Amino acid sequence: MDFTQKAGIRIEHWLTHNENHLKEYEAFAQELETAGKKKSASSIREMAALTAQSSECLRRALKDLKKEDGHV
């Protein structure tokens, strides 16, 4: 397995990991909101939004990696 293949696997792993955390953050923000902890819930939602942004960066990196390697 060459470096590009390993890099793709690593990025895919990070993307999956991020997406799993995103689901947890959203659920936890809802729990906080239900418990009346609105400011804390807001902060967790902000973190969830940033995680979604980082996931988009990972998607672009994976897409670009494939393009740079001649796979579209």
PELIN-V274323 format. One line per field, one symbol per residue. psi: psi as a letter, one per 30 degrees, with the letter a starting at -180 (. if undefined). A space follows every 10 residues. Layout:
psi->???
//
This chain:
psi->kleeeeeeee eeeeeeeeee eeeeeeeeee eeeeggieee eeeeeeeeee eeeeeeeeee eeeeeeefgg k.
//
